[in-house]
Amino acid sequence: MNAEGLPPVAPEVTATLVEGLSPRLRKRLDAAVTKLAARPTRRDGDTTTIDVDDETGLRLHAPGGVVAKVEDITCGCLLAPACVHRAAVACAAPTADLASESAEHPAPEALGPAPATDTTPVADTSLVTDPTPPPATRRASVTDPAPGQGLAAAHTPDAAPAETATPDQRAAAEALWAAGAAVLEAGVGGAGAVAQSALLRAAHTARLRHLPRAAGAALSVVTLLRAARAGDPSYRTAELVTALAELLGTARRVATASGAELAAVRGRARRPYSPDGSLRLYGLFTEPVVTDSGHGGVRTWVAAADGRLFTVGDVAPGGAGRALGVADRAVRLGDSALTHRELGRAGLAVSGATVSPDGRLGAGKSVKAVTARGAAWTEPPLAALWETPPAEQAARALRSTSRYADPDGTGSDLLFLDVELLGAVREPGGTCLLALCEGGVPVRLAAADDDPALAHRDNLSLLAAAPGTRLRIIGRLIPAAHPRLTLLACSHPTGEGTIDLGLDRLRRADLPDPSAPAHFAPSQPAGPGAPSPLYLLERRVEQTVPAGRAALGMLGDVTAETRRIRRGGFPTAAALLTSLCASAAQRDRDHFGRLLPADTDGFAAYWLAAARYSAAVSESMCVAAWNPTSEDQAAVPLTAASI
């Protein structure tokens, strides 16, 4: 049984089935999920059947593509409906987000994320001025107040009282906090189906209480937990760290936020589309989209004459195979007959356009679109996208992708650069392509997706065999201590046309020297100056997620690490590391010497403060890395004329 072959199951269905199990069956639930994974699956219309054994069938009925009711999962065993099989298959299936208008939202976008940080290098910050968490009975936000929510605004005599969360919303947020803290306490190894069910129940309640942002973060945590426990090669611990921090941070802010900040903390369940009149659009490129929840499709990027970026997407349950197929289907926009591949190189004239806050073009009945002439990347108006200095583009992209900011739907995480290829660079996680962009800044270009069905990795390997080649590229910013992008599209090495690196496949004949092997560039420093000791705190934050609180509790003395962090100019980080490890190891006893329950809330508060602090400093250092140093100024800038 492959999880991708099962229909998505609504969170409340999974939670209800798990909660209905007896304590004995709950202990067997994780083993049952593993056992079902080895059983054959077949689909007939809206019904999917799993053979539990030679005589017993387990059926999932998904009208509309989603299992929305408990009754839609039936089992033929003697213990049904109270058997473990129904709960196990619900836990194994992808989680449906019924509140989402479109399944195209990838997990990193659903996590709403964070106030933009300062763009100057940081030696230390006061984002967390007091690392000591509040008592369990008094939870305070670790984030800065939103603009306009200061004390002066609160005490304006004539101002109407700002809206605050309702008691039901606060209760839902408390349940989310408790479920998230329990996952952090147990780690990935201990967060089995029962812990995931608690998160799904809390997410469902939060959605009903109009807290879609926190509910989306909880669903992302569940999806990543399942990927981690299943050994999915695409799983990254850093993604689960971000999801957990977003869940805990958002849940905590519900109780203290008001006015505009509360609206941002609540989030939006559906993306509202607003009229935008007539638009003349020029295609840029098309990228495949494959999400952790088992959805696949494409997203085509287009630009307006004024430089604004828009997207047209088609993502639905599927995977990499669907992404490749949808690329050659007609775009769902007006009367246009263009496919997504064609739109990425052509143009559209749209009347009655509707646009969501994050730049998605609506496809309503009133929208009219006809095919028009496109523009080359070196021609107006597209050429203007490459004229902005790389450092300015990186700062803008980071404001859009910052992990914990309140999303406003503005901006883009794309960078438009002119580069000269230097060759491949070996890294602990694999190999990436090194290039030199304007100002002499070395940039690492990584594959956007490692799925072998997509062309990203093969194309990157071929480009590594063409050092000295000058290209115009489009990439997505990866926040790191050194300039880094995922490579999405580039001009053709021959100078004719463009390449969608996830869909189109380069050939050796396309290279300047087809017989040249892959070239490895000389070793490059990870960033300006000496490596930051902040990684010592980041390592402990990440270590907690897979192994739980116990991993930090057994560390013992961390004085050497904190001393090194202080010498690097991060006293707040040193204090956070000390407090985090002390909280992990602390276990109080009662008057009879018996161990008391661990302070799960206190440990979660320390961990959240450390995660938010290290992320904010890292993002500020990322912006600084894109500013060329004085000795790099001798490099010759690349221009469109040289490509």
ABEGO torsion letter per residue (X at the ends): XBAAABBBBBAAAAAAAAAABBAAAAAAAAAAAAAAAABBBBBBEABBBBBABAABBBBBBBBGGBBABAAABBBABAAOAABAAAAAAAAABBBBBAABABAABBAAAABBBBBBBBABBBABBAABABABBBBAABBBBABBBBBGABAAAAABAABBBBBBBBAAAAAAAAAAAAAAAAAAAAEAAABBAAAAAAAAAAAAAAAAAGBAAAAAAAAAAAAAAAAAAAGBAABBAAAAAAAAAAAAAAAAAAAABBEAAAAAAAEBABBBBBBAEBBBBBBABBBBBBBAAGBBEBBBBBBBAAGBBBBBBBBBBEEAAAAAAAAABBBBBEABABBAAAAAABBBBBBGBBBBAAGBBBABAABBBBBBBBBBAABOAAAAAAABBAAAAAAAAAAAABAABBBAGBEBABBBBBBBBAEBBBBAAEBBBBBBBBGGBBBBBBBABABAABAAAAAAAAAAABBGBBBBBBBBBBBBABBBBBBABBBBAAGBEBBBAAABBBBAAABABAABBBBBBBBBBABBEBBBAAAAAAAAAAAAAAAEAAAAAAAEBAAAAAAAAAAAGBAAAAAAAAAAAAAAABBBBBAAGBBBBBBAAAAAAAAAAAAAAAAAAAAAAAAAAABBBAAAAABBBBBAAAX
